[in-house]
């Protein structure tokens, strides 16, 4: 439980270096908000005003300007009180009013369910962000405090909000370079969704804190000894990896926490880029680097502006430690992204033009997507880890990781997608279900007429391509059929994967696996399929799929003799696998 008076004192202290006029306006905004939220309580039973003050403190920590801080204090006023947009405009100005409006939920929407309402609120917020990117910074500050106090809500609401945070807000923070906010949101979501796993990670870090600190201290001493003689200015930070990152590694490699080798890292901060590379050489002269773990994000920054040198080295007792080397300015930008503009430049608000990916929002809007399609497009097409593919002319096309030539074709133009008949990557012919790699030069081969096939749905990664394919299929009466039972099985599979993280291997009981009939078709979990009667494939068999006309996908044994008699089999075959 938080104390209002204590928070107010923190606010006064945090604004001590502000202009007197600005400080007075901020404190007046608190008084105004407190009147608007009079007699309102949070789920915790606390006075509601505690939330707006906490949001303001979060914004100050991010280096926000005065307009943002005031908007953060007032962000729930229009939604939760009789106060109107016009009144806020009159008192605090149009810019503040627009910021407040941008983060205000759509409460009067005639939505069929809560998910629709939330999706439309996100749509509204993102379009407000296009006009003024500060909207999303305020939303992060709001979301951060809400996630910190999530425990007081009903379980179903906790699950929905935490999943929404992982789907939208944390990746969005990463997209605009706010690494600190991204990590904290992910950690809080993990704590809410998987408290047992969070506790396992936390307990391990706490129990091994002394050993970790000892190792980090030794590393720090060695680096200081080497660099001190060179008269190079530097500072050293050390920290464990954030919990959600550790959790993802445990899942990816199916390992317990004590089997994850790089749980902590060291960050070296210096003054110039030249010194970054010099220190990098010193580090490699001290410890053996692990091959393939060096990344130069200074010469080749990430799309969100992240810049740093990364290397992983083996220290005493063969412990692997990641070392990052960067300048002070890089460090601020890497942690606070667009918000770092307020740290370094006066009157320098980042523009939407600085973020090419935001233009996709306008494209999604032009398509007139449903709330569900819009949410999925944002989640899967915009906010997933991206790759960059080149056209033969040298134009760069951004796609989610895992995308295929068909995704690339539909991203260029719908007509190119419809007429696609093949593809080349780096001069070589590739199949249409090939996963593209960062930096590939892709050339789409097209025919004179549309060439859309049912099997394409299993080939594509992006929701954009899937929508276009489904539409084309509906026009030729080949609309795909889906089952619902398998989705449930997949969900159970994911739940079991998380349960296994918490189980010591020595106590696991081996069970005989019973054959299953669930099949995964090129990553698509719920396409209609049937088993071929000519070979009756079972779980132990290698299998292959064939896209039939009218009966969905037919599953054969990979060595079925009937396959050679199927006309056009090579062009209509599709990869299928048994699910575990």
C-alpha positions in Angstrom: 0.0 0.0 0.0 1.3 3.4 -0.9 1.0 6.6 1.2 -0.3 9.7 -0.6 1.6 12.2 1.6 4.9 10.4 1.0 4.3 10.3 -2.8 3.5 14.0 -2.8 6.8 14.7 -1.0 8.6 12.6 -3.7 6.9 14.6 -6.4 8.0 17.9 -4.8 11.6 16.6 -4.5 11.6 15.3 -8.0 10.6 18.7 -9.4 13.0 20.7 -7.3 15.1 21.7 -10.3 12.1 22.6 -12.5 11.2 26.2 -13.2 9.0 27.6 -10.3 6.1 28.2 -12.7 6.2 24.6 -14.0 6.5 23.1 -10.6 3.5 25.2 -9.4 1.4 24.0 -12.5 2.3 20.4 -11.8 1.2 20.6 -8.1 -2.0 22.5 -9.1 -2.8 19.7 -11.5 -2.5 17.2 -8.7 -5.0 19.2 -6.7 -7.3 19.4 -9.7 -7.1 15.6 -10.3 -7.7 14.9 -6.6 -11.0 16.9 -6.7 -12.0 15.0 -9.9 -11.3 11.6 -8.3 -12.8 12.5 -4.9 -14.3 9.5 -3.1 -12.8 7.2 -5.8 -10.8 4.2 -4.7 -8.5 1.8 -6.5 -9.0 -2.0 -6.3 -6.4 -2.0 -3.5 -8.6 0.3 -1.4 -6.2 3.2 -1.8 -7.3 6.7 -2.7 -7.4 7.0 -6.5 -5.1 10.0 -6.6 -2.2 7.7 -5.7 -2.2 6.4 -9.2 -1.9 9.7 -11.1 0.9 10.8 -8.8 2.7 7.6 -9.4 2.3 8.0 -13.1 3.8 11.5 -12.8 6.8 10.2 -10.9 7.3 7.5 -13.6 7.3 10.2 -16.2 9.8 12.3 -14.4 12.1 9.3 -14.1 11.8 9.0 -17.9 12.9 12.6 -18.4 9.5 13.7 -19.6 8.6 17.4 -20.3 6.1 19.4 -18.2 3.2 18.9 -20.6 3.6 15.1 -20.4 3.8 15.2 -16.6 0.6 17.2 -16.3 -1.2 15.0 -18.9 0.0 11.9 -16.8 -1.6 13.4 -13.7 -4.9 14.1 -15.6 -5.0 11.0 -17.8 -8.0 9.4 -16.1 -10.0 12.6 -15.4 -12.1 12.7 -18.6 -12.8 9.0 -18.3 -13.7 8.9 -14.6 -15.2 12.3 -13.9 -17.6 14.8 -15.4 -14.6 16.9 -16.6 -14.5 17.3 -20.4 -11.8 17.7 -23.0 -12.8 21.3 -23.5 -12.4 22.1 -19.8 -8.8 20.6 -19.8 -8.0 22.6 -23.0 -9.2 25.8 -21.3 -7.2 25.3 -18.1 -4.0 23.5 -19.4 -3.9 24.1 -23.1 -4.7 22.1 -26.2 -1.5 20.1 -26.2 -2.1 18.7 -22.8 -5.7 18.0 -23.6 -4.7 16.1 -26.8 -2.2 14.0 -24.7 -5.0 13.2 -22.2 -7.4 12.3 -24.9 -4.8 10.0 -26.6 -4.5 7.8 -23.5 -8.2 7.9 -22.5 -10.0 4.6 -22.9 -13.0 4.3 -25.2 -15.6 3.7 -22.5 -18.7 4.5 -24.5 -18.1 2.1 -27.4 -20.9 -0.3 -28.1 -18.6 -3.4 -28.1 -19.7 -7.0 -28.2 -17.1 -7.9 -25.6 -14.2 -6.5 -23.5 -11.6 -7.7 -26.0 -13.2 -5.6 -28.7 -13.3 -2.5 -26.5 -9.6 -2.9 -25.5 -8.5 -3.4 -29.1 -10.3 -0.3 -30.2 -8.8 1.6 -27.3 -5.4 0.5 -28.5 -6.2 1.6 -32.0 -7.3 5.0 -30.8 -4.1 5.4 -28.7 -1.8 4.4 -31.6 -3.3 6.9 -33.9 -3.0 9.6 -31.3 0.6 8.5 -31.1 1.1 9.2 -34.8 0.1 12.9 -34.1 2.2 13.1 -30.9 4.6 10.3 -29.9 4.5 11.5 -26.3 1.1 9.8 -26.0 2.8 6.3 -25.8 5.3 7.5 -23.2 2.5 8.5 -20.9 0.8 5.2 -21.5 3.9 3.4 -20.6 4.1 5.3 -17.3 0.4 4.5 -16.7 0.8 0.8 -17.6 3.9 0.4 -15.4 2.1 1.5 -12.3 -1.0 -0.6 -13.1 1.2 -3.7 -13.6 2.9 -3.0 -10.3 -0.5 -3.1 -8.5 -2.2 -5.8 -10.6 -2.5 -8.3 -7.7 -5.7 -6.6 -6.4 -7.7 -7.4 -9.5 -9.7 -10.5 -10.3 -7.7 -13.4 -11.8 -9.2 -13.2 -15.2 -8.6 -9.5 -15.5 -5.0 -10.0 -14.3 -4.5 -12.6 -17.0 -6.0 -10.4 -19.7 -4.0 -7.3 -18.8 -0.7 -9.2 -18.4 -1.1 -10.9 -21.8 -2.0 -7.6 -23.4 1.2 -6.1 -21.9 3.3 -8.9 -23.4 1.5 -8.8 -26.7 1.4 -5.0 -27.3 3.0 -2.7 -24.7 6.3 -4.4 -23.9 7.1 -5.0 -27.7 6.1 -1.4 -28.4 8.5 -0.1 -25.8 11.2 -2.2 -27.4 10.3 -0.8 -30.8 10.9 2.8 -29.7 14.0 1.8 -27.9 12.8 2.0 -24.3 14.7 -1.1 -23.1 14.2 -0.4 -19.3 10.5 -0.1 -19.7 10.2 -3.1 -21.9 12.2 -5.3 -19.4 10.2 -4.1 -16.4 6.8 -4.7 -18.1 7.9 -8.2 -19.2 9.0 -9.0 -15.7 5.8 -7.8 -14.1 3.7 -9.7 -16.7 5.7 -12.9 -15.9 5.1 -12.4 -12.2 1.4 -12.1 -12.8 1.0 -14.9 -15.3 3.6 -17.4 -14.1 4.2 -16.6 -10.4 5.7 -20.1 -9.6 8.3 -19.7 -12.4 9.0 -16.1 -11.4 9.7 -17.2 -7.9 12.0 -20.0 -9.0 14.1 -17.5 -11.0 14.0 -15.0 -8.2 15.0 -17.5 -5.5 17.9 -18.7 -7.6 19.2 -15.2 -8.2 18.8 -14.3 -4.5 20.5 -17.5 -3.3 23.4 -17.1 -5.7 23.6 -13.3 -5.3 26.8 -13.6 -3.3 28.5 -15.8 -5.9 27.3 -13.6 -8.7 28.5 -10.4 -6.9 31.9 -12.0 -6.2 32.3 -12.9 -9.9 31.3 -9.5 -11.0 33.6 -7.8 -8.5 36.5 -9.8 -9.8 35.7 -9.0 -13.4 35.3 -5.3 -12.5 38.7 -5.3 -10.7 40.5 -6.9 -13.7 39.0 -4.4 -16.1 39.8 -1.4 -13.9 43.3 -2.6 -13.5 43.8 -2.9 -17.3 42.0 0.3 -18.2 43.3 2.4 -15.4 46.8 2.3 -16.9 45.5 3.5 -20.2 43.9 6.7 -18.8 40.6 6.0 -20.5 37.5 7.3 -18.8 35.0 4.6 -18.0 32.4 3.4 -15.6 31.3 -0.2 -15.0 27.8 -1.5 -14.2 26.8 -5.1 -13.6 23.4 -6.7 -13.3 21.6 -10.0 -13.7 19.6 -10.6 -16.9 16.0 -9.6 -16.5 13.7 -12.5 -15.4 11.6 -12.7 -18.5 14.7 -13.0 -20.7 15.9 -15.9 -18.5 12.4 -17.5 -18.7 12.4 -17.4 -22.5 15.8 -19.1 -22.6 14.6 -21.8 -20.2 11.6 -22.4 -22.5 13.6 -22.2 -25.7 16.3 -24.7 -24.7 14.1 -26.7 -22.2 16.5 -26.1 -19.4 16.4 -25.5 -15.7 17.7 -22.2 -14.4 21.0 -23.6 -13.1 21.6 -24.8 -16.7 21.4 -21.3 -18.2 25.0 -20.1 -18.6 24.7 -16.3 -19.0 22.5 -15.1 -16.2 24.3 -11.8 -15.6 26.3 -9.3 -17.5 28.7 -6.4 -17.3 28.3 -3.0 -19.0 31.3 -0.7 -19.6 30.5 3.0 -20.2 33.1 5.2 -21.8 33.2 8.6 -23.6 33.9 8.0 -27.3 33.2 5.4 -30.0 37.0 4.9 -30.5 37.4 4.0 -26.9 34.5 1.5 -27.1 36.5 -0.4 -29.7 39.7 0.0 -27.8 38.1 -1.4 -24.6 36.6 -4.2 -26.7 40.1 -5.3 -27.7 41.3 -5.1 -24.1 38.4 -7.4 -22.9 39.3 -10.0 -25.6 42.9 -9.9 -24.6 41.9 -10.8 -21.0 39.3 -13.5 -21.5 38.5 -16.0 -24.2 35.5 -14.8 -26.3 32.8 -17.4 -27.2 32.7 -17.6 -31.0 29.5 -16.3 -32.7 28.6 -14.2 -29.6 30.0 -10.9 -30.8 27.6 -8.2 -32.1 28.6 -4.8 -33.4 25.5 -2.6 -32.9 27.5 0.6 -33.1 28.4 0.3 -36.8 25.1 -1.5 -37.5 22.5 -0.1 -35.0 19.2 -1.9 -34.4 16.2 -0.4 -36.1 15.0 1.2 -32.8 18.3 3.1 -32.5 20.1 0.7 -30.1 23.9 1.0 -30.3 26.4 -1.0 -28.3 29.2 -3.6 -28.6 28.3 -7.1 -27.3 30.6 -10.0 -26.6 30.4 -13.0 -24.3 33.6 -14.2 -22.7 34.6 -17.1 -20.5 35.9 -16.0 -17.1 37.0 -18.0 -14.0 35.7 -21.5 -13.8 34.5 -21.2 -17.4 31.6 -19.0 -16.5 30.1 -17.2 -19.4 29.5 -13.4 -19.0 28.1 -11.0 -21.5 30.0 -7.7 -21.7 28.4 -4.6 -23.3 30.5 -1.6 -24.3 28.9 1.8 -25.2 29.2 5.5 -24.7 27.1 7.4 -22.0 24.8 8.8 -24.6 24.3 5.4 -26.2 23.4 4.0 -22.7 20.7 6.6 -22.1 19.2 6.1 -25.6 19.3 2.3 -25.2 17.5 2.5 -21.9 14.9 5.2 -22.6 14.7 5.3 -26.5 12.6 8.3 -27.7 12.4 9.6 -24.2 16.2 10.2 -24.3 15.4 13.2 -26.6 14.3 15.1 -23.5 17.5 14.2 -21.7 19.8 15.6 -24.4 17.9 18.1 -26.5 15.7 21.0 -25.5 12.5 21.4 -27.4 13.3 18.3 -29.4 10.2 16.1 -29.6 10.8 13.0 -31.8 8.7 13.0 -35.0 6.7 10.1 -36.4 8.9 10.3 -39.5 11.8 9.0 -37.3 10.0 5.6 -37.1 9.2 4.1 -40.5 7.2 1.2 -39.0 4.6 3.7 -37.7 3.5 4.3 -41.3 2.1 0.8 -41.3 -0.5 1.9 -38.8 -2.0 4.1 -41.6 -1.9 1.2 -44.0 -3.8 -1.0 -41.5 -6.4 1.7 -41.0 -6.9 2.0 -44.8 -7.7 -1.7 -44.9 -10.7 -1.2 -42.6 -9.7 -4.1 -40.4 -12.0 -5.6 -37.8 -10.9 -5.1 -34.2 -9.6 -8.7 -34.0 -7.6 -8.5 -37.3 -6.2 -5.1 -36.3 -5.1 -6.4 -32.9 -3.4 -9.4 -34.5 -1.8 -7.3 -37.2 -0.3 -5.0 -34.6 0.8 -7.9 -32.4 2.2 -10.3 -35.1 3.2 -8.1 -38.0 4.5 -4.9 -36.4 5.8 -5.8 -33.0 7.5 -9.1 -33.5 11.3 -9.3 -34.0 11.9 -8.0 -37.5 14.2 -8.9 -40.4 15.1 -6.7 -43.4 14.8 -8.0 -46.9 16.1 -6.3 -50.1 14.4 -6.1 -53.4 16.6 -6.5 -56.5 16.5 -2.7 -56.8 17.9 -2.3 -53.3 14.7 -1.2 -51.6 14.4 -2.5 -48.0 11.3 -4.4 -46.9 10.7 -4.9 -43.2 9.0 -8.2 -42.2 8.5 -10.2 -38.9 11.1 -12.9 -38.3 10.1 -16.2 -39.9 8.5 -14.6 -42.9 8.6 -16.3 -46.3 8.8 -15.2 -49.9 5.0 -15.0 -50.0 4.9 -12.6 -47.1 7.5 -10.5 -49.0 5.4 -10.6 -52.2 2.2 -9.5 -50.5 4.1 -6.8 -48.6 5.3 -5.4 -52.0 1.8 -5.4 -53.5 -1.3 -7.5 -53.3 -1.2 -8.2 -57.0 2.4 -9.4 -56.8 1.3 -11.8 -54.1 -1.7 -13.1 -56.1 0.4 -13.7 -59.2 3.4 -15.2 -57.4 4.6 -18.4 -58.9 8.1 -18.7 -57.5 11.0 -16.8 -55.8 14.7 -16.3 -55.8 16.9 -15.5 -52.8 20.4 -14.2 -53.5 20.1 -15.5 -57.1 19.0 -19.0 -56.2 15.5 -20.5 -56.7 13.8 -21.2 -53.3 10.5 -22.7 -52.4 7.6 -20.4 -51.3 7.7 -21.7 -47.7 11.4 -21.0 -47.2 12.1 -18.9 -44.1 13.9 -15.7 -45.2 17.0 -14.5 -43.5 18.0 -11.0 -42.6 19.7 -9.3 -45.5 18.4 -11.6 -48.2 17.9 -10.2 -51.7 14.6 -11.6 -52.9 13.1 -11.6 -56.4 9.5 -12.6 -56.8 8.6 -14.5 -60.1 5.1 -13.7 -61.3 2.7 -15.1 -63.8 0.1 -13.3 -66.0 -2.8 -14.5 -63.9 -3.5 -15.0 -60.2 -2.1 -18.1 -58.7 -3.5 -18.3 -55.2 -3.5 -21.8 -53.5 -4.9 -23.1 -50.3 -1.5 -24.4 -49.2 -0.2 -20.8 -49.1 -2.0 -20.2 -45.8 0.4 -22.6 -44.2 3.4 -20.8 -45.9 2.8 -17.3 -44.7 3.7 -15.7 -41.4 2.0 -12.2 -41.6 -1.6 -11.6 -40.9 -1.6 -9.2 -43.8 -0.8 -12.0 -46.3 -3.2 -14.5 -44.6 -6.1 -12.0 -45.0 -5.3 -11.4 -48.7 -5.1 -15.2 -49.4 -8.3 -15.9 -47.5 -10.1 -13.2 -49.4 -8.9 -14.6 -52.8 -9.9 -18.1 -51.8 -13.3 -17.0 -50.7 -13.8 -15.5 -54.2 -13.1 -18.9 -55.8 -15.1 -20.9 -53.2 -12.1 -22.4 -51.6 -12.5 -20.8 -48.2 -10.3 -22.7 -45.6 -12.0 -24.8 -42.9 -10.8 -24.9 -39.4 -11.1 -27.1 -36.3 -11.2 -25.9 -32.7 -10.3 -29.0 -30.8 -6.6 -28.9 -31.8 -6.2 -25.4 -30.4 -7.0 -26.6 -27.0 -4.4 -29.3 -27.3 -1.8 -26.8 -28.3 -2.7 -24.6 -25.3 -2.3 -27.6 -23.0 1.0 -28.4 -24.6 2.3 -24.8 -23.8 1.0 -25.1 -20.2 2.9 -28.4 -19.7 6.0 -26.8 -21.1 5.9 -24.2 -18.4 5.1 -26.8 -15.7 8.2 -28.7 -16.6 10.4 -25.7 -15.9 9.5 -26.0 -12.3 10.2 -29.7 -12.0 13.7 -31.0 -11.1 14.9 -33.4 -13.7 15.8 -36.0 -11.1 12.3 -36.1 -9.8 10.6 -36.3 -13.2 8.7 -39.6 -13.9 9.1 -40.9 -17.4 5.8 -41.7 -19.0 5.2 -43.7 -22.1 3.9 -41.4 -24.8 0.6 -42.5 -26.3 0.2 -41.9 -30.1 -1.5 -38.6 -31.0 -3.3 -37.7 -34.1 -2.6 -33.9 -33.9 -0.7 -32.6 -36.9 1.1 -29.3 -37.3 1.0 -28.0 -40.9 3.9 -25.6 -41.6 3.3 -23.9 -38.3 -0.5 -23.5 -38.9 -2.2 -25.3 -36.0 -5.8 -25.6 -37.1 -6.1 -26.4 -40.8 -8.4 -29.1 -41.9 -6.7 -32.4 -42.7 -7.5 -36.1 -43.4 -5.3 -39.2 -43.3 -4.8 -41.1 -46.5 -6.5 -44.6 -46.5 -3.9 -46.0 -48.8 -1.1 -46.0 -46.2 -2.9 -45.1 -42.9 0.0 -43.1 -41.3 0.6 -43.5 -37.6 2.5 -41.4 -35.1 5.8 -43.2 -35.6 5.8 -42.6 -39.4 7.4 -39.8 -41.3 4.6 -38.0 -43.1 4.0 -35.5 -45.9 0.9 -33.5 -46.8 -0.8 -33.0 -50.2 -3.2 -30.1 -50.9 -6.3 -31.7 -52.4 -9.2 -30.0 -54.1 -12.2 -29.9 -51.7 -10.9 -32.2 -48.9 -8.3 -30.1 -47.3 -4.8 -31.5 -46.8 -4.3 -35.2 -47.1 -1.6 -36.8 -44.8 0.4 -39.7 -46.3 3.4 -41.6 -45.1 6.5 -40.0 -46.6 7.3 -43.3 -48.4 3.8 -44.0 -49.6 3.9 -45.7 -53.0 0.7 -43.9 -54.1 2.4 -40.5 -54.1 4.1 -41.2 -57.4 0.7 -41.6 -59.1 -0.7 -38.3 -57.8 -0.8 -35.7 -60.6 1.1 -32.5 -59.8 2.2 -33.9 -56.4 5.5 -32.0 -56.3 3.8 -28.6 -56.8 1.1 -29.3 -54.2 3.0 -31.1 -51.5 3.3 -29.4 -48.1 5.4 -30.0 -45.0 3.6 -31.6 -42.0 4.7 -32.8 -38.6 3.3 -34.6 -35.7 2.8 -32.4 -32.6 4.6 -33.7 -29.5 
